């Protein structure tokens, strides 16, 4: 997985984590089914509060980029990258 978050000199920490993870998904550095680092682990590596990472992950989940599976982790959603790039999604034909 080609993924790195850098918070040097940033003020909106949860927003920056959100933006960088979202960008990694849209650039396909994080692919559907990839597991994100646990919030506690990412928080420790970034030296931020766990709640900071949790807010970012919750926002990503609310927007359909990731799926939180209790006890298993947080995973990139299958359709997130295509949907966010504007790729049309299949629709029932109107007739």
Secondary structure, DSSP 8 states (H G I E B T S, - for coil): -------TT-S-HHHHHHHHHHHHHHTTSS-TT-B---HHHHHHHHTS-HHHHHHHHHHHHHTTSEEEETTTEEEE-SSHHHHHTT---------
